[in-house]
Every structure is written in C-alpha cells, then in structure tokens.
C-alpha cells in the first residue's frame, strides 16, 4: 500500500512538471488558416513560425488536397466543408499544390524562432571643457613732453615731464569644469522559460517529499 501511494505521488509530480515545461511551447505555437475556394488557395502565400500549425479548409463544393512539392506533407483528400492541418517543425520555404487540380499552387514560409538580443547601454557624451578667454595686455600711456621755451635774453632749461607708465594688471583666470556623467550599466533581463523550469523542479521535489512522508506513515 505504501509503495502504491509513493508511485502515485511520483506520477503526479511527473505530470505537473511536464505540464509546466510544455507551457512555453503552447504559448509560442499558433494556428493559421488557408481557405480553398474557387479552386485556389487563399492566401496563396502564408508566413508562419516553427511550431505553428496551418489548417486548410475546403470551401468549394468538390474535393481538394494540400500536397507538398517535396513530399514534406500530404493532407490527402479534403472533402467539401472539411479541413486538414499540418504542423511545421523546420524553417524554410515550402511550395505545395493540389494533387487533384495541378494548376492550384501555394507557398508556406516558415521562419525560425529568434532570441531577442540584449540592448547595449547608451554611451555617455564627451565631457565639455570650458576655458577662460584670452588675456589682453593694456597699452602703456606716455605723458606729453614740453618743448623748451626760448627767452629773449636768457635761455631757460626746458622742463621735460617723465613718462608715466601705469602699472598693468594682467588678470588671468583659467577654470575648467569637468562634467562627469554616469554611464548606466547593462540592464538584467530574464525569460519566462527559466521560471517555469524552476517551478517544475520545485513541484517534483515537493510531491516526492509528500509521497515519501505518506509512505513512512503507512
């Protein structure tokens, strides 16, 4: 009895884990429809992703098929009002036709699933440096010189004023401002699949522990 309960517990754990692991595949898969009407495939070209399913629905009053040109699939005879599906598991471009009416042609384009690339952090702009304006030296000022004055009887020495030169102050100011801007680091991202895998493993461990506890008590 104890062995049976333990086996049931482990089986339940495996079922729950498998369901959690299959959730990402179910969320990513999609179904696209192609109508067969007026002896033509509509749309004639369908674009899907790997894992998607294409369903052909016959809306004519007579039978058709959806048959790959390379033998990748063949729905067989699709009667009036019936439908048939095929799931694409590989990327590529697949041409197909109707085996009953050879003039009917269509194309299925299957794109591979891509992983989003991480976004590079923005680059900080160059640091602006501010410099002081050039220094202009003042022009020296020279006092006017008095010419000698001639007297009728006596020659007097001429008074010459000494040139006066005003002291020049040379202001020199130089300052630089360094603007430092922080560079944002890369953002960390996470996907849905790791979380689901972790939840599945946790469910297996928990259910196994419950089964073991029930087996010990029996």
HUZITA-V659350 format. One record per residue. PSI is psi as a letter, one per 40 degrees, with the letter a starting at -180 (999 if undefined). Layout:
BEGIN
psi: [PSI/PSI]
END
This chain:
BEGIN
psi: [d/d/d/d/d/d/d/d/d/d/d/d/d/d/d/d/d/d/d/d/d/e/d/d/d/d/d/d/i/i/h/i/h/h/h/h/i/f/f/i/h/h/i/d/h/h/h/a/i/h/e/i/h/h/h/h/h/h/e/i/e/i/i/i/i/h/h/i/d/e/e/d/i/h/e/a/h/h/i/h/e/i/i/i/i/h/h/h/e/i/i/a/h/h/i/i/i/h/e/d/g/e/e/h/i/i/h/h/h/h/i/i/h/i/h/h/i/i/h/i/i/i/h/h/i/i/h/h/h/h/i/i/i/i/h/h/h/i/h/i/h/h/i/i/h/h/i/h/h/h/i/d/d/h/h/i/i/h/h/h/h/h/h/h/h/h/h/h/h/g/h/h/h/h/i/h/h/h/h/h/h/i/h/h/i/i/h/h/i/i/i/d/d/d/d/d/d/d/d/d/d/d/d/d/d/d/d/d/d/d/d/d/d/d/d/d/d/999]
END
